[in-house]
Amino acid sequence: MLTRRAFAKLLGGLVLPACGRRAKPAPARDASVAIEPPDAGRTKVDVIVIGAGIAGLTVARTLVDRGVDTLVVEGRDRLGGRVHTDRSLGIPLDLGASWIHGVTDNPITALAERAGMRTVKTSYDSGTLYGADGKRRMDEYALEDQLEKLLDDVEGAGSLGDALERRLRKLSPARRLDLQYALHAGIELEYAASIDELSLEEYDEGLEDEGGDVVFPDGYDVLATSLARGLDVRLGHEVTRIVHGTDGVRIVTAHGQLTADRAVITIPLGVLQAGRIAFDPVLPAGKLFALDHLGMGVLDKCYLRFDDAFWRDDDTDWIGRVSDPPGQWAEYLNLQRVLGQPLLLAFNAGPVARAIEPLDDPRTIEAALAALRTCYGDRVTAPTGALITRWAADPFARGAYSFLRPGGSPRDREALATAIDGRLFFAGEATVTDHPATVRGAHESGLRAAAEVLA
């Protein structure tokens, strides 16, 4: 029942040798495929791709490289979608996707190498854990065993939380807090949703990638820029209506109308669920059913930059804390160790993240610092800068990535991916079953959708 990387994330205190940096220069993209759009002002093309995230850029890159006249429209004023790098604190910091989880035989690894992107390894085995009392914990293996027993032979229907509720109620308050932390670190932060929101039978869907994990010290957006080279991308073109029929597709934006023979829709699941785009005719019942059974998770980040790394004694990648209430400011990534910068990155997920999002920046920062003080006391200093994400409130995302609700199954992802009348095609991380909720999944969905269009 345990999720990918779940136990590894829980084992604080297992300090591995320092993770090395790897920089492998890559050849520039062949200029023959980086064509310039023939007419950046045209309104009629063969294919319109809606969304300039990794899925949409992959579709467009594939079609253009095969000579298909393709236009990309994007509501934001930037490329990348949920790949978003911010440099306002003097270092590239990824507000959305950060990792390649499992570099072995991963197509994102190959794309990153082609783009000349440097990587830095991280490890879930490199962690420090603090208890609810603020003291360093040394019983990580016991916590692992307890979680394994809790999840052993869990049965029933509905949510994972429903299945575990009776077992958790029987525990002492202290042991219940421990296991709630373990569930949060191992499952809720993984799927950007609470155990009460996750399908018991299907939450741990998809294939497990092999190999280590890496981040990009120069920013994940380098990948998006590389894919977009030479494409006709219209930024600031939010789509409000899609009309499709036997004569083609008409796209309505704030800047006017565009027409094409076909369109590929790569907007995030949360935006589809919010009904921000009107479809004429309406989406088929199978897709509406799928939208009801897929959930859009929230995983928010809070970067804190300091003058000095007051936590440097904890020379591990991850710093965890058993929090009360559970799941609040429970995990920090130590960027002093990973990037050599005095930065901590805090994560919040699911309902906890949604509850924190309405807070303004000062209150959010103070909450993160208050959690750190339970571990480090008056060693905690005022940050010199901060970056805070609010993915649920983002109108072009409405969340971080998808998960399966109770009653949902991978068949719902397949239904969401199914083309309509050979005119509308769908891509994005929510439409794949092997690697959902990942950049790899978004990329592979773009390849699949492009192949469908070409066929």
C-alpha positions as CSV (number, residue, x, y, z in Angstrom):
1,M,0.0,0.0,0.0
2,L,2.9,2.4,0.5
3,T,3.4,5.1,-2.1
4,R,6.4,5.6,-4.3
5,R,9.3,6.8,-2.1
6,A,7.1,6.8,1.0
7,F,9.4,4.9,3.4
8,A,12.5,6.7,2.1
9,K,11.0,10.0,2.9
10,L,10.2,8.9,6.5
11,L,13.7,7.8,7.3
12,G,15.4,10.9,8.7
13,G,18.9,10.7,10.1
14,L,20.3,8.4,7.5
15,V,22.9,10.8,6.2
16,L,24.4,9.7,2.9
17,P,27.6,11.0,1.4
18,A,27.3,14.5,0.0
19,C,25.4,14.5,-3.3
20,G,27.5,15.6,-6.2
21,R,26.7,18.1,-8.9
22,R,26.6,17.1,-12.5
23,A,26.8,19.4,-15.5
24,K,26.7,17.8,-18.9
25,P,26.8,20.1,-21.8
26,A,24.4,19.2,-24.6
27,P,24.5,20.0,-28.3
28,A,22.2,22.8,-29.4
29,R,18.9,21.8,-31.1
30,D,19.4,21.3,-34.8
31,A,18.5,24.6,-36.4
32,S,16.6,22.7,-39.1
33,V,13.9,21.9,-36.7
34,A,13.9,25.3,-34.9
35,I,11.9,26.9,-37.7
36,E,10.5,30.4,-37.4
37,P,6.7,30.7,-37.8
38,P,5.8,31.8,-41.3
39,D,3.3,34.4,-40.3
40,A,3.0,35.3,-36.6
41,G,-0.2,37.3,-37.3
42,R,-2.1,34.5,-39.0
43,T,-5.5,33.4,-37.6
44,K,-6.0,30.2,-39.6
45,V,-3.7,27.2,-39.0
46,D,-3.8,23.4,-39.3
47,V,-3.6,22.8,-35.5
48,I,-4.1,25.1,-32.5
49,V,-2.6,23.9,-29.2
50,I,-4.2,25.4,-26.1
51,G,-1.7,25.8,-23.3
52,A,2.1,26.4,-23.3
53,G,3.0,24.0,-20.5
54,I,5.2,21.0,-21.1
55,A,2.3,19.0,-22.6
56,G,1.3,21.8,-25.0
57,L,4.9,22.6,-26.0
58,T,5.6,18.9,-26.6
59,V,2.6,18.7,-28.9
60,A,3.6,21.8,-30.8
61,R,7.3,20.9,-31.0
62,T,6.4,17.4,-32.4
63,L,3.9,18.7,-35.0
64,V,6.1,21.6,-36.2
65,D,9.1,19.4,-36.5
66,R,6.9,17.3,-38.9
67,G,5.8,20.3,-41.0
68,V,2.4,20.8,-39.5
69,D,1.3,24.5,-39.3
70,T,0.7,24.8,-35.6
71,L,-0.1,27.7,-33.3
72,V,0.1,27.7,-29.4
73,V,-2.2,30.0,-27.4
74,E,-1.4,30.6,-23.7
75,G,-3.4,32.6,-21.2
76,R,-0.4,33.5,-19.0
77,D,2.3,36.0,-19.9
78,R,5.0,33.3,-19.8
79,L,5.8,29.8,-21.0
80,G,5.8,26.6,-18.9
81,G,2.4,26.5,-17.1
82,R,3.0,24.6,-13.8
83,V,6.8,24.7,-14.6
84,H,7.6,28.2,-13.3
85,T,11.0,29.5,-12.2
86,D,11.4,32.7,-10.2
87,R,14.7,34.6,-10.0
88,S,13.7,37.5,-7.8
89,L,15.8,36.3,-4.8
90,G,18.9,36.2,-6.9
91,I,18.8,32.4,-7.6
92,P,16.5,30.4,-9.9
93,L,13.8,28.9,-7.7
94,D,11.1,26.6,-9.1
95,L,7.7,27.5,-7.8
96,G,6.0,24.5,-9.6
97,A,7.7,21.4,-10.7
98,S,11.2,20.9,-9.3
99,W,12.4,17.3,-9.7
100,I,13.0,14.6,-12.1
101,H,11.9,11.7,-9.9
102,G,13.8,8.7,-11.2
103,V,16.3,9.7,-13.9
104,T,16.9,6.2,-15.4
105,D,15.3,5.9,-18.8
106,N,13.3,9.0,-18.2
107,P,12.6,11.1,-21.3
108,I,12.9,14.3,-19.3
109,T,16.5,13.3,-18.4
110,A,17.3,13.2,-22.2
111,L,15.5,16.5,-22.9
112,A,17.3,18.2,-20.0
113,E,20.7,16.9,-21.3
114,R,19.9,18.2,-24.8
115,A,19.0,21.6,-23.3
116,G,22.3,21.7,-21.4
117,M,20.6,21.8,-18.0
118,R,22.7,21.2,-14.9
119,T,21.4,18.9,-12.3
120,V,21.9,18.4,-8.6
121,K,21.0,15.1,-6.8
122,T,18.7,15.0,-3.8
123,S,17.8,11.9,-1.6
124,Y,14.8,11.1,0.5
125,D,17.2,8.9,2.5
126,S,18.9,12.1,3.7
127,G,16.7,13.5,6.5
128,T,16.4,14.8,10.0
129,L,13.2,14.4,12.0
130,Y,11.9,16.4,15.0
131,G,9.1,15.3,17.3
132,A,6.1,17.3,18.4
133,D,8.1,18.3,21.5
134,G,10.8,19.9,19.3
135,K,13.4,17.3,20.1
136,R,15.4,15.4,17.6
137,R,13.9,11.9,16.9
138,M,16.1,8.8,16.6
139,D,13.4,6.2,16.2
140,E,12.7,6.5,12.5
141,Y,12.8,2.8,11.9
142,A,10.2,2.2,14.6
143,L,8.0,4.8,12.9
144,E,8.4,3.0,9.6
145,D,7.4,-0.3,11.1
146,Q,4.3,1.3,12.7
147,L,3.2,2.8,9.5
148,E,3.6,-0.5,7.6
149,K,1.5,-2.2,10.2
150,L,-1.1,0.6,10.0
151,L,-1.4,0.1,6.2
152,D,-1.2,-3.7,6.3
153,D,-4.3,-5.3,4.8
154,V,-6.3,-2.2,4.7
155,E,-9.6,-3.0,2.9
156,G,-12.9,-1.4,2.0
157,A,-14.2,1.2,-0.4
158,G,-14.1,4.9,-0.3
159,S,-11.2,7.0,0.8
160,L,-7.9,5.9,2.4
161,G,-8.7,8.1,5.3
162,D,-12.0,6.3,5.9
163,A,-10.2,2.9,5.9
164,L,-7.7,4.1,8.4
165,E,-9.9,6.1,10.7
166,R,-10.9,3.3,13.1
167,R,-7.3,2.2,13.5
168,L,-6.0,5.7,14.2
169,R,-8.8,6.2,16.8
170,K,-7.4,3.3,18.8
171,L,-4.0,4.8,19.2
172,S,-2.7,7.0,22.0
173,P,-2.6,10.8,21.1
174,A,1.2,10.7,20.8
175,R,1.4,7.6,18.6
176,R,-1.5,8.9,16.5
177,L,0.4,12.2,15.8
178,D,3.5,10.2,14.8
179,L,1.5,8.1,12.3
180,Q,-0.4,11.1,11.0
181,Y,3.0,12.7,10.3
182,A,4.1,9.5,8.5
183,L,1.0,9.5,6.4
184,H,1.4,13.1,5.6
185,A,5.1,12.9,4.6
186,G,4.7,9.6,2.7
187,I,1.4,10.0,1.0
188,E,-0.3,13.4,1.3
189,L,2.7,15.4,0.2
190,E,3.3,12.9,-2.6
191,Y,-0.3,13.2,-4.0
192,A,-1.0,16.8,-3.0
193,A,-4.2,15.7,-1.2
194,S,-5.3,14.4,2.2
195,I,-5.9,10.8,2.9
196,D,-9.6,11.6,3.1
197,E,-9.5,12.8,-0.5
198,L,-7.6,9.9,-2.0
199,S,-9.1,6.7,-3.4
200,L,-8.3,3.7,-1.2
201,E,-8.1,1.3,-4.1
202,E,-6.4,3.5,-6.7
203,Y,-4.4,6.3,-5.0
204,D,-1.0,4.7,-5.6
205,E,-1.5,4.4,-9.4
206,G,1.1,4.6,-12.1
207,L,4.5,3.2,-12.6
208,E,7.5,3.7,-10.4
209,D,10.5,5.4,-12.0
210,E,14.0,4.1,-11.2
211,G,17.2,6.0,-10.5
212,G,17.9,8.9,-8.3
213,D,16.1,12.3,-8.1
214,V,17.6,15.6,-9.3
215,V,16.7,19.2,-9.3
216,F,17.8,22.0,-11.7
217,P,20.0,24.7,-10.2
218,D,19.5,26.9,-13.2
219,G,15.7,26.5,-13.2
220,Y,13.2,24.0,-14.8
221,D,11.9,26.7,-17.1
222,V,15.0,26.2,-19.3
223,L,13.3,23.0,-20.5
224,A,10.2,24.9,-21.5
225,T,12.2,27.6,-23.3
226,S,14.1,24.9,-25.2
227,L,10.9,23.1,-26.4
228,A,9.4,26.5,-27.5
229,R,12.3,27.6,-29.7
230,G,10.9,28.6,-33.1
231,L,7.3,28.0,-32.2
232,D,4.5,30.5,-32.8
233,V,3.3,31.0,-29.2
234,R,0.7,33.7,-28.4
235,L,1.0,34.7,-24.7
236,G,-1.8,36.5,-22.9
237,H,-4.4,34.8,-25.1
238,E,-6.8,33.3,-22.6
239,V,-9.3,31.0,-24.3
240,T,-12.9,31.5,-23.3
241,R,-14.8,29.4,-25.8
242,I,-14.1,26.4,-28.1
243,V,-16.6,25.7,-30.9
244,H,-16.0,22.4,-32.8
245,G,-17.8,20.6,-35.6
246,T,-17.4,19.0,-39.0
247,D,-16.0,22.1,-40.4
248,G,-13.2,22.5,-37.9
249,V,-12.5,24.3,-34.6
250,R,-13.0,27.9,-33.7
251,I,-11.2,29.3,-30.6
252,V,-12.4,32.5,-29.0
253,T,-9.9,34.6,-27.0
254,A,-9.8,38.1,-25.6
255,H,-7.8,39.0,-28.7
256,G,-10.3,37.6,-31.2
257,Q,-11.0,34.4,-32.9
258,L,-8.7,31.7,-34.3
259,T,-9.6,28.8,-36.5
260,A,-8.0,25.4,-37.3
261,D,-8.8,22.0,-38.6
262,R,-8.0,20.5,-35.2
263,A,-7.1,21.6,-31.6
264,V,-5.2,20.0,-28.8
265,I,-6.4,21.0,-25.3
266,T,-3.7,20.8,-22.6
267,I,-5.1,23.1,-19.9
268,P,-4.9,21.8,-16.3
269,L,-7.6,19.6,-14.9
270,G,-8.5,22.2,-12.3
271,V,-9.3,24.8,-15.1
272,L,-11.5,22.3,-16.9
273,Q,-13.3,21.5,-13.7
274,A,-13.8,25.2,-12.9
275,G,-15.6,25.6,-16.3
276,R,-13.5,28.6,-17.3
277,I,-13.8,27.5,-20.9
278,A,-17.2,27.0,-22.6
279,F,-17.4,24.1,-25.1
280,D,-19.8,24.1,-27.9
281,P,-21.2,21.5,-28.1
282,V,-20.7,20.5,-24.4
283,L,-18.2,17.9,-23.5
284,P,-19.5,14.3,-23.7
285,A,-20.9,12.5,-20.7
286,G,-17.8,10.3,-20.4
287,K,-15.5,13.3,-20.0
288,L,-17.8,15.0,-17.5
289,F,-17.9,11.8,-15.5
290,A,-14.1,11.6,-15.5
291,L,-13.9,15.2,-14.3
292,D,-16.0,14.3,-11.3
293,H,-13.8,11.4,-10.3
294,L,-10.4,13.1,-10.7
295,G,-9.2,15.5,-8.1
296,M,-6.9,18.5,-8.4
297,G,-4.4,18.5,-5.6
298,V,-2.6,21.4,-4.1
299,L,1.1,21.5,-3.1
300,D,2.3,24.9,-2.1
301,K,5.8,26.1,-1.5
302,C,7.3,28.7,0.8
303,Y,10.9,29.6,0.1
304,L,12.7,31.4,2.9
305,R,16.1,33.0,2.4
306,F,18.3,33.9,5.4
307,D,21.6,35.6,5.9
308,D,23.0,32.4,7.5
309,A,21.9,28.8,7.7
310,F,21.1,28.5,11.4
311,W,20.1,24.9,10.8
312,R,23.5,23.8,9.4
313,D,24.0,21.2,12.1
314,D,21.3,19.2,10.3
315,D,23.3,18.5,7.2
316,T,20.6,16.5,5.5
317,D,18.4,17.2,2.4
318,W,15.1,17.0,4.4
319,I,14.0,18.4,7.7
320,G,10.7,17.0,9.0
321,R,8.7,17.8,12.1
322,V,5.8,16.0,13.7
323,S,3.3,18.8,13.9
324,D,0.2,19.4,15.9
325,P,-2.2,19.9,14.1
326,P,-0.9,17.3,11.7
327,G,0.4,18.3,8.3
328,Q,1.1,22.0,9.0
329,W,4.7,23.1,8.0
330,A,5.8,19.5,8.5
331,E,8.6,19.3,5.9
332,Y,11.4,21.5,4.7
333,L,14.0,21.0,1.9
334,N,17.5,22.1,3.0
335,L,18.7,24.1,0.0
336,Q,21.9,25.0,1.9
337,R,22.9,21.4,1.4
338,V,21.4,21.0,-2.1
339,L,22.4,24.3,-3.7
340,G,24.8,25.8,-1.2
341,Q,22.5,28.7,-0.5
342,P,21.0,29.7,2.9
343,L,17.5,28.8,1.9
344,L,14.8,26.5,3.3
345,L,11.8,25.4,1.2
346,A,8.6,24.5,3.1
347,F,5.8,22.4,1.7
348,N,2.1,22.3,2.5
349,A,-0.4,20.0,0.8
350,G,-4.1,19.4,0.3
351,P,-6.6,21.0,2.7
352,V,-3.8,22.4,4.8
353,A,-2.4,24.3,1.8
354,R,-5.9,25.5,0.9
355,A,-6.4,26.9,4.4
356,I,-3.0,28.7,4.3
357,E,-3.4,30.3,0.9
358,P,-5.8,33.1,2.0
359,L,-3.2,34.4,4.5
360,D,-1.1,37.3,3.3
361,D,2.7,37.0,2.9
362,P,3.7,38.3,6.4
363,R,1.3,35.9,8.2
364,T,2.4,33.0,6.0
365,I,6.1,33.7,6.7
366,E,5.5,34.0,10.4
367,A,3.6,30.7,10.5
368,A,6.6,29.0,8.7
369,L,9.0,30.6,11.2
370,A,6.9,29.6,14.2
371,A,7.1,26.0,13.1
372,L,10.9,26.2,12.7
373,R,11.2,27.7,16.2
374,T,9.7,24.5,17.7
375,C,12.9,22.8,16.4
376,Y,15.5,25.5,16.6
377,G,14.3,28.0,19.2
378,D,15.8,31.5,19.1
379,R,18.4,30.4,16.5
380,V,15.7,31.1,13.9
381,T,16.4,34.5,12.3
382,A,14.2,36.8,10.2
383,P,14.4,35.9,6.5
384,T,15.8,38.3,4.0
385,G,13.4,37.2,1.3
386,A,10.6,34.9,0.6
387,L,8.6,33.4,-2.2
388,I,5.1,31.9,-1.7
389,T,3.0,29.9,-4.1
390,R,-0.8,29.8,-4.1
391,W,-1.6,27.2,-6.8
392,A,-5.2,26.6,-5.8
393,A,-6.0,30.3,-6.3
394,D,-4.1,30.5,-9.6
395,P,-6.8,30.9,-12.3
396,F,-4.7,29.2,-14.9
397,A,-4.0,26.1,-12.8
398,R,-6.5,25.7,-9.9
399,G,-4.1,23.4,-8.2
400,A,-0.8,21.6,-8.6
401,Y,-1.5,18.2,-10.1
402,S,-4.2,15.5,-10.3
403,F,-5.1,12.5,-8.2
404,L,-7.8,9.9,-8.0
405,R,-10.8,10.5,-5.8
406,P,-12.8,7.7,-4.1
407,G,-14.7,5.9,-6.9
408,G,-12.2,7.0,-9.5
409,S,-9.9,4.8,-11.6
410,P,-7.3,5.1,-14.3
411,R,-10.1,4.6,-16.8
412,D,-11.2,8.2,-15.9
413,R,-7.8,9.4,-17.1
414,E,-8.2,7.4,-20.3
415,A,-11.7,9.0,-20.8
416,L,-10.2,12.5,-20.3
417,A,-7.6,11.7,-22.9
418,T,-10.0,10.4,-25.6
419,A,-10.3,12.6,-28.7
420,I,-13.7,14.0,-29.7
421,D,-14.8,13.5,-33.4
422,G,-11.3,13.6,-34.7
423,R,-11.2,17.4,-34.0
424,L,-10.5,17.9,-30.3
425,F,-7.5,16.1,-28.7
426,F,-6.5,16.2,-25.0
427,A,-3.1,16.1,-23.3
428,G,-1.7,16.9,-19.9
429,E,-0.5,15.1,-16.8
430,A,-4.1,14.3,-15.8
431,T,-4.7,12.3,-19.0
432,V,-2.0,9.6,-18.5
433,T,-2.1,6.4,-16.5
434,D,1.6,5.4,-16.3
435,H,3.1,8.7,-14.9
436,P,0.3,11.0,-13.8
437,A,1.0,14.2,-11.9
438,T,4.6,14.5,-13.3
439,V,6.4,16.4,-15.9
440,R,7.2,13.1,-17.5
441,G,3.6,12.3,-17.8
442,A,2.8,15.7,-19.3
443,H,5.5,15.2,-21.9
444,E,4.4,11.7,-22.8
445,S,0.8,12.8,-23.1
446,G,2.0,15.5,-25.6
447,L,3.7,12.9,-27.7
448,R,0.6,10.7,-27.6
449,A,-1.7,13.6,-28.6
450,A,0.6,14.7,-31.4
451,A,0.7,11.1,-32.8
452,E,-3.2,11.1,-32.7
453,V,-3.3,14.3,-34.7
454,L,-0.8,13.0,-37.2
455,A,-2.8,9.8,-37.6
